[in-house]
Amino acid sequence: MPTFKERNNGKGFSLLESMVAVTVFGLVITAGGGILASLQQSWRRQESGSAVMGNLGWAEEFMSNEIRGAGNLTVSPTGGSLGFELPLGGAANRFWYWRDGSVIYRGKGVDLAAAASASQELANLIINNPDGSNIFILNSGLLRIELSAGKNNYNYTLINQVRSRN
């Protein structure tokens, strides 16, 4: 009676060789899946941070554009609010930016209290400035705006310096 090897004339794979090939293939697929999952997680984290930076950039650019054409800048001693006239012409043209918790507001009024009654939310970015620094710092006509936001245990900070033209 012919043996198995004689019937196949040595062609094909043995059961052991097939099992080794399937095991190696499974290990390669598992490693590839782990790498893909890691890349996907990294992509989501980067995309989330990019969105935060984009929103911070938009808020700073919006404020900077208004401030460039403004005059009579005043910053509160705590650095949490900024008042300016746009265009120049007295208290009737006075605008304010201020932070209340994690939200930055913009309003128009002769003082901050009047502006708060007619305010609009400019940015809700969880502005935290973790080092306790002021958002607005005015030094010799140069205004520094510092916004920090945190998301997913990462902190993002944008700093912009603006000089009023008026």
Backbone as CSV, one residue per row, in Angstrom:
resi,resn,N_x,N_y,N_z,CA_x,CA_y,CA_z,C_x,C_y,C_z
1,MET,0.841,-1.171,0.000,0.000,0.000,0.000,0.889,1.239,0.000
2,PRO,0.616,2.207,-0.923,1.467,3.397,-0.998,1.218,4.315,0.200
3,THR,2.267,4.963,0.669,2.141,5.925,1.765,1.664,7.265,1.209
4,PHE,1.335,8.150,2.153,0.822,9.475,1.763,1.833,10.214,0.905
5,LYS,3.081,10.142,1.304,4.120,10.863,0.576,4.268,10.318,-0.838
6,GLU,4.134,9.060,-0.977,4.267,8.472,-2.293,3.080,8.857,-3.178
7,ARG,1.884,8.963,-2.588,0.717,9.356,-3.379,0.827,10.778,-3.882
8,ASN,1.368,11.736,-3.066,1.474,13.144,-3.460,2.775,13.454,-4.166
9,ASN,3.630,12.486,-4.224,4.939,12.673,-4.847,5.670,13.885,-4.275
10,GLY,5.446,14.202,-3.001,6.147,15.307,-2.348,5.601,16.665,-2.706
11,LYS,4.479,16.766,-3.406,3.902,18.062,-3.780,2.954,18.530,-2.690
12,GLY,2.855,19.883,-2.494,1.939,20.454,-1.517,2.607,20.677,-0.171
13,PHE,1.775,21.102,0.773,2.265,21.425,2.111,1.760,20.412,3.104
14,SER,2.560,20.185,4.103,2.108,19.301,5.173,1.246,20.121,6.140
15,LEU,0.561,19.427,6.991,-0.293,20.088,7.982,0.535,21.003,8.881
16,LEU,1.692,20.584,9.287,2.559,21.392,10.153,2.993,22.679,9.450
17,GLU,3.370,22.568,8.196,3.777,23.765,7.443,2.614,24.745,7.287
18,SER,1.433,24.221,7.054,0.242,25.088,6.929,-0.057,25.804,8.233
19,MET,0.070,25.088,9.364,-0.201,25.708,10.662,0.828,26.794,10.974
20,VAL,2.087,26.568,10.642,3.120,27.586,10.859,2.826,28.812,9.995
21,ALA,2.435,28.608,8.757,2.137,29.732,7.864,0.944,30.549,8.369
22,VAL,-0.107,29.853,8.825,-1.284,30.552,9.353,-0.920,31.327,10.614
23,THR,-0.086,30.761,11.487,0.338,31.440,12.717,1.148,32.689,12.401
24,VAL,2.092,32.584,11.477,2.903,33.750,11.084,2.015,34.819,10.466
25,PHE,1.089,34.406,9.602,0.159,35.358,8.981,-0.676,36.060,10.052
26,GLY,-1.168,35.308,11.043,-1.959,35.897,12.132,-1.156,36.907,12.943
27,LEU,0.110,36.604,13.213,0.964,37.538,13.958,1.206,38.821,13.165
28,VAL,1.426,38.684,11.875,1.651,39.871,11.031,0.397,40.735,10.994
29,ILE,-0.774,40.126,10.829,-2.038,40.877,10.792,-2.297,41.551,12.138
30,THR,-2.044,40.866,13.231,-2.243,41.446,14.568,-1.320,42.649,14.778
31,ALA,-0.062,42.517,14.402,0.883,43.637,14.543,0.452,44.802,13.660
32,GLY,0.028,44.513,12.445,-0.431,45.572,11.542,-1.665,46.277,12.081
33,GLY,-2.591,45.505,12.684,-3.784,46.108,13.291,-3.436,47.011,14.458
34,GLY,-2.482,46.594,15.266,-2.045,47.424,16.404,-1.417,48.725,15.936
35,ILE,-0.610,48.636,14.908,0.015,49.856,14.354,-1.056,50.772,13.782
36,LEU,-2.023,50.211,13.065,-3.099,51.015,12.489,-3.924,51.700,13.576
37,ALA,-4.249,50.977,14.652,-5.007,51.566,15.766,-4.224,52.703,16.413
38,SER,-2.918,52.522,16.580,-2.074,53.566,17.164,-2.026,54.800,16.267
39,LEU,-1.903,54.585,14.977,-1.895,55.715,14.037,-3.224,56.453,14.042
40,GLN,-4.310,55.707,14.116,-5.630,56.329,14.134,-5.825,57.166,15.399
41,GLN,-5.386,56.666,16.534,-5.489,57.414,17.790,-4.644,58.686,17.725
42,SER,-3.450,58.567,17.199,-2.575,59.723,17.052,-3.195,60.757,16.113
43,TRP,-3.798,60.310,15.043,-4.452,61.210,14.081,-5.593,61.963,14.747
44,ARG,-6.420,61.266,15.518,-7.541,61.927,16.199,-7.052,62.975,17.197
45,ARG,-5.991,62.640,17.937,-5.443,63.582,18.911,-4.898,64.825,18.208
46,GLN,-4.192,64.610,17.103,-3.638,65.738,16.349,-4.757,66.571,15.735
47,GLU,-5.788,65.933,15.219,-6.905,66.652,14.624,-7.641,67.487,15.674
48,SER,-7.807,66.926,16.865,-8.452,67.634,17.958,-7.624,68.860,18.370
49,GLY,-6.311,68.675,18.499,-5.433,69.800,18.844,-5.418,70.852,17.763
50,SER,-5.481,70.430,16.530,-5.503,71.365,15.412,-6.775,72.206,15.435
51,ALA,-7.893,71.587,15.794,-9.152,72.332,15.893,-9.084,73.369,17.012
52,VAL,-8.506,73.002,18.153,-8.360,73.952,19.270,-7.479,75.125,18.845
53,MET,-6.347,74.819,18.212,-5.445,75.890,17.767,-6.121,76.778,16.731
54,GLY,-6.911,76.185,15.848,-7.639,76.973,14.859,-8.629,77.925,15.505
55,ASN,-9.348,77.440,16.519,-10.300,78.292,17.223,-9.599,79.388,18.021
56,LEU,-8.486,79.040,18.669,-7.711,80.067,19.384,-7.207,81.114,18.407
57,GLY,-6.703,80.659,17.273,-6.194,81.584,16.256,-7.279,82.498,15.725
58,TRP,-8.468,81.936,15.493,-9.574,82.767,15.008,-9.933,83.838,16.030
59,ALA,-10.050,83.461,17.297,-10.409,84.422,18.346,-9.360,85.523,18.455
60,GLU,-8.075,85.146,18.445,-7.020,86.163,18.545,-6.993,87.062,17.319
61,GLU,-7.180,86.497,16.169,-7.167,87.310,14.942,-8.343,88.273,14.913
62,PHE,-9.513,87.818,15.344,-10.691,88.678,15.396,-10.438,89.863,16.328
63,MET,-9.922,89.569,17.525,-9.647,90.643,18.484,-8.559,91.569,17.953
64,SER,-7.505,91.006,17.383,-6.384,91.809,16.885,-6.823,92.763,15.776
65,ASN,-7.645,92.282,14.868,-8.110,93.137,13.771,-8.913,94.323,14.291
66,GLU,-9.756,94.103,15.287,-10.514,95.222,15.858,-9.591,96.180,16.608
67,ILE,-8.678,95.639,17.360,-7.808,96.467,18.203,-6.867,97.316,17.363
68,ARG,-6.429,96.801,16.220,-5.519,97.575,15.353,-6.129,98.910,14.936
69,GLY,-7.419,98.936,14.700,-8.067,100.178,14.290,-8.650,100.966,15.439
70,ALA,-8.436,100.513,16.661,-9.047,101.141,17.834,-8.099,102.128,18.499
71,GLY,-8.606,102.777,19.506,-7.801,103.693,20.303,-8.261,103.685,21.745
72,ASN,-7.548,104.411,22.590,-7.858,104.519,24.020,-8.025,103.149,24.673
73,LEU,-7.004,102.342,24.529,-7.044,100.998,25.121,-6.863,101.084,26.627
74,THR,-7.679,100.316,27.345,-7.522,100.192,28.797,-7.639,98.720,29.168
75,VAL,-6.753,98.281,30.031,-6.751,96.896,30.500,-6.995,96.919,32.003
76,SER,-7.846,96.006,32.467,-8.104,95.932,33.906,-6.841,95.495,34.631
77,PRO,-6.719,95.834,35.915,-5.522,95.445,36.676,-5.294,93.927,36.704
78,THR,-6.358,93.144,36.615,-6.213,91.693,36.632,-5.900,91.139,35.245
79,GLY,-6.001,91.956,34.214,-5.731,91.504,32.850,-6.840,90.657,32.269
80,GLY,-7.998,90.651,32.919,-9.111,89.832,32.453,-10.065,90.548,31.539
81,SER,-9.895,91.885,31.382,-10.784,92.615,30.471,-10.009,93.709,29.765
82,LEU,-10.513,94.062,28.583,-9.889,95.074,27.740,-10.987,95.957,27.184
83,GLY,-10.804,97.270,27.297,-11.736,98.229,26.711,-11.027,99.049,25.653
84,PHE,-11.773,99.447,24.608,-11.196,100.259,23.536,-12.306,100.976,22.792
85,GLU,-11.931,102.033,22.090,-12.886,102.786,21.280,-12.677,102.457,19.813
86,LEU,-13.776,102.177,19.131,-13.717,101.839,17.720,-14.950,102.378,17.027
87,PRO,-14.879,103.361,16.193,-13.743,104.261,16.007,-13.637,105.211,17.186
88,LEU,-12.576,105.988,17.187,-12.398,106.972,18.256,-13.576,107.930,18.260
89,GLY,-14.010,108.306,19.438,-15.129,109.233,19.502,-15.851,109.205,20.823
90,GLY,-15.236,108.675,21.847,-15.839,108.726,23.164,-16.479,107.424,23.592
91,ALA,-17.152,107.510,24.737,-17.696,106.329,25.398,-18.776,105.626,24.579
92,ALA,-19.444,106.348,23.688,-20.499,105.722,22.883,-19.935,104.661,21.936
93,ASN,-18.658,104.771,21.634,-18.012,103.817,20.729,-17.115,102.835,21.474
94,ARG,-17.368,102.618,22.751,-16.490,101.788,23.576,-16.903,100.316,23.492
95,PHE,-15.935,99.471,23.196,-16.133,98.022,23.144,-15.281,97.377,24.235
96,TRP,-15.673,96.178,24.614,-14.973,95.456,25.670,-14.823,93.982,25.300
97,TYR,-13.712,93.411,25.692,-13.508,91.957,25.701,-13.249,91.586,27.147
98,TRP,-13.819,90.506,27.598,-13.539,90.046,28.953,-13.774,88.546,29.038
99,ARG,-13.183,87.990,30.069,-13.317,86.568,30.328,-14.190,86.365,31.545
100,ASP,-15.131,85.443,31.405,-15.970,85.044,32.528,-15.918,83.527,32.580
101,GLY,-15.139,83.002,33.501,-14.919,81.555,33.535,-14.059,81.149,32.356
102,SER,-14.589,80.267,31.536,-13.827,79.790,30.396,-14.282,80.427,29.080
103,VAL,-15.141,81.414,29.151,-15.711,82.023,27.950,-15.189,83.449,27.786
104,ILE,-14.860,83.822,26.552,-14.488,85.197,26.243,-15.693,85.869,25.608
105,TYR,-16.045,87.034,26.145,-17.195,87.786,25.654,-16.742,89.079,25.002
106,ARG,-17.620,89.622,24.163,-17.424,90.921,23.534,-18.725,91.693,23.707
107,GLY,-18.602,92.970,24.084,-19.790,93.788,24.253,-19.483,95.245,24.021
108,LYS,-20.543,96.039,23.871,-20.412,97.475,23.643,-21.129,98.197,24.772
109,GLY,-20.434,99.176,25.359,-21.025,99.954,26.432,-20.012,100.913,27.015
110,VAL,-20.494,101.898,27.770,-19.602,102.904,28.342,-18.660,102.289,29.371
111,ASP,-19.082,101.203,30.019,-18.218,100.491,30.957,-18.481,98.995,30.822
112,LEU,-17.739,98.225,31.572,-17.836,96.774,31.456,-19.222,96.267,31.845
113,ALA,-19.822,96.870,32.861,-21.155,96.436,33.296,-22.186,96.667,32.196
114,ALA,-22.101,97.807,31.520,-23.033,98.089,30.422,-22.784,97.140,29.246
115,ALA,-21.528,96.850,28.987,-21.194,95.934,27.890,-21.686,94.521,28.190
116,ALA,-21.661,94.137,29.462,-22.085,92.785,29.834,-23.565,92.571,29.590
117,SER,-24.352,93.637,29.668,-25.792,93.490,29.445,-26.123,93.270,27.972
118,ALA,-25.214,93.626,27.075,-25.438,93.431,25.638,-24.250,92.683,25.042
119,SER,-23.930,91.552,25.657,-22.714,90.848,25.257,-23.016,89.714,24.291
120,GLN,-21.970,89.304,23.615,-22.057,88.114,22.775,-20.834,87.264,23.067
121,GLU,-21.020,85.965,22.978,-19.927,85.038,23.249,-18.988,85.032,22.051
122,LEU,-17.726,85.331,22.310,-16.735,85.319,21.232,-16.100,83.950,21.099
123,ALA,-15.722,83.358,22.209,-15.062,82.058,22.164,-15.334,81.299,23.446
124,ASN,-15.693,80.053,23.281,-15.879,79.168,24.425,-14.862,78.055,24.274
125,LEU,-13.646,78.319,24.693,-12.530,77.431,24.415,-11.887,76.862,25.668
126,ILE,-12.556,76.988,26.793,-11.950,76.600,28.060,-10.606,77.326,28.205
127,ILE,-10.689,78.647,28.155,-9.508,79.479,28.313,-9.054,79.341,29.757
128,ASN,-7.885,78.773,29.949,-7.491,78.498,31.327,-6.212,79.195,31.763
129,ASN,-5.359,79.610,30.845,-4.076,80.213,31.188,-3.540,79.589,32.482
130,PRO,-3.084,78.350,32.393,-2.755,77.574,33.596,-1.687,78.191,34.470
131,ASP,-0.824,79.018,33.922,0.216,79.608,34.756,-0.286,80.846,35.502
132,GLY,-1.580,81.152,35.360,-2.160,82.282,36.062,-1.891,83.616,35.400
133,SER,-1.360,83.595,34.207,-1.032,84.846,33.528,-2.297,85.546,33.049
134,ASN,-2.159,86.834,32.827,-3.265,87.647,32.340,-3.514,87.354,30.862
135,ILE,-4.745,87.567,30.444,-5.063,87.416,29.023,-4.581,88.642,28.261
136,PHE,-4.794,89.818,28.844,-4.416,91.076,28.201,-3.345,91.776,29.036
137,ILE,-2.256,92.181,28.383,-1.198,92.942,29.044,-0.868,94.118,28.127
138,LEU,-1.001,95.328,28.647,-0.715,96.534,27.875,0.576,97.141,28.398
139,ASN,1.558,97.305,27.499,2.849,97.835,27.889,3.322,98.799,26.804
140,SER,3.365,100.078,27.125,3.838,101.126,26.205,3.118,101.079,24.868
141,GLY,1.802,100.945,24.901,1.004,100.964,23.676,0.961,99.643,22.939
142,LEU,1.718,98.657,23.387,1.724,97.343,22.751,0.892,96.386,23.606
143,LEU,-0.155,95.840,23.009,-1.048,94.940,23.727,-0.660,93.497,23.433
144,ARG,-0.495,92.741,24.494,-0.193,91.321,24.364,-1.457,90.540,24.728
145,ILE,-1.869,89.648,23.822,-3.028,88.791,24.056,-2.508,87.361,24.188
146,GLU,-2.824,86.737,25.311,-2.386,85.359,25.532,-3.597,84.495,25.836
147,LEU,-3.850,83.530,24.961,-4.956,82.605,25.153,-4.397,81.193,25.273
148,SER,-4.811,80.506,26.311,-4.419,79.113,26.504,-5.678,78.276,26.629
149,ALA,-5.656,77.121,26.026,-6.794,76.210,26.114,-6.262,74.801,26.295
150,GLY,-7.027,74.010,26.992,-6.631,72.633,27.211,-7.656,71.675,26.641
151,LYS,-7.151,70.574,26.087,-8.045,69.534,25.592,-7.290,68.207,25.627
152,ASN,-7.936,67.188,26.164,-7.349,65.847,26.236,-5.969,65.853,26.894
153,ASN,-5.855,66.553,28.002,-4.606,66.621,28.779,-3.460,67.304,28.039
154,TYR,-3.758,68.073,27.025,-2.758,68.860,26.313,-3.147,70.330,26.435
155,ASN,-2.147,71.198,26.619,-2.400,72.631,26.685,-1.847,73.292,25.438
156,TYR,-2.625,74.208,24.891,-2.249,74.951,23.697,-2.292,76.435,24.040
157,THR,-1.259,77.170,23.659,-1.186,78.595,23.970,-0.825,79.377,22.715
158,LEU,-1.553,80.454,22.492,-1.234,81.398,21.424,-0.989,82.755,22.052
159,ILE,0.069,83.407,21.624,0.400,84.737,22.113,0.515,85.649,20.900
160,ASN,-0.144,86.790,20.985,-0.130,87.744,19.877,0.115,89.133,20.454
161,GLN,0.895,89.927,19.749,1.123,91.302,20.173,0.546,92.222,19.114
162,VAL,-0.211,93.222,19.570,-0.913,94.132,18.675,-0.643,95.563,19.109
163,ARG,-0.427,96.411,18.147,-0.293,97.838,18.411,-1.460,98.560,17.752
164,SER,-2.156,99.344,18.556,-3.277,100.124,18.026,-2.744,101.201,17.084
165,ARG,-3.417,101.411,15.976,-2.972,102.433,15.016,-3.389,103.827,15.428
166,ASN,-4.346,103.933,16.316,-4.826,105.263,16.718,-4.272,105.648,18.077
